[in-house]
Amino acid sequence: MTDKAKIAVLISGAGTNMAALLYASRLGDAPYEVVLVASNDPAAPGLALAALEGVPTFAHPHKGMTREVHDTAMEAAVLAAGAEYIVLAGYMRILSDGFVERWAGRMLNIHPSLLPKYKGLDTFARAIAAGDSHAGASVHLVTPDLDSGEVLAQARVAIAPGDTPASLAERVRFAEHQLYPRAVADYVSRWRNPAWLLEQVRARALALPETCEQDSFGSAGFRAGTGKSGKYFAYFSDRPHGHDRIALLVKAGGMDELNALVEDQPDIYFKPAFYGASGWVGIVLDRPDLDWGDIDAWLERSWRAVAPKRLTRFLAIADEF
């Protein structure tokens, strides 16, 4: 696949992390492209660098504006550029909760500490004062709580005897420029990463009552019920039996439904070579627009088809309330 995720980078100053992201995006098979560099400061030097490299830019000063109004202007530019993700790179603004919530799971930031240590400011001075052996940087998802989102990647940097906050910051900056492009690339391409997709399926399948995981013919399988009476209700397969996609196999309602799904939406559904004759349908997982709510529904439906009646009766009663 050649689809590249479109990212907008927000900066307030020199934009050195933005530059690292931009130049990394032009190497080999990078899974993202920078479609906008935007700033709250029209004089930010990073804007000139982005323009020199042919990247569209946008600037909107925040003085005299409420946080929400300024965020709306910035977001409008991001959307107009067609960005799917926002990456903060030295953007010195606290964002409104509404803006952050609208981009939940699609907004990343880099913070100069090994989170959860030292959220907020003066991270290097605090690490040195605490006698830490290492400082570093963390890439995390942005949430309304400051520096509290899921940590996606970290880089550790040793603290030298006699280090000052300034000398330590200079070395950490080198690490940031290596870390941020890799973390962004990994995150925006996770939808085609078999290990990540399997973890998502596993968590959902095993959250259903009395389920367990058991490999079957080299694929991760999920069974409902206990002991030898347990039956498979789902399989995760990386390119199953000649098919060239990563897929979830679940039970369809019958051959008529299976054939109709495959005919109507061949980019999503297929008839598995090994399981299709038994009424199993394959669902393509490595899609950037995958709706995990649909996967949840298919897993529960397939589980209900094979689970012991005592379990399905219990869920049926729960559904009435």
Secondary structure, 3 states (H helix, E strand, C coil): CCCCEEEEEEECCCCHHHHHHHHHHCCCCCCEEEEEEEECCCCCHHHHHHHHCCCCEEECCCCCCCHHHHHHHHHHHHHHCCCCEEEECCCCCCCCHHHHHHCCCCEEEEECCCCCCCCCCCHHHHHHHCCCCEEEEEEEECCCCCCCCCEEEEEEEECCCCCCHHHHHHHHHHHHHHHHHHHHHHHHCHHHCHHHHHHHHHHHHHCCCCEEEEEECCEEEEEECCHHHCEEEEEEEECHHHCCCEEEEEECCCHHHHHHHHHHCCCCEECCCCCHHHCEEEEECCCCCCCHHHHHHHHHHHHHHHCCHHHHHHHHHHHCC
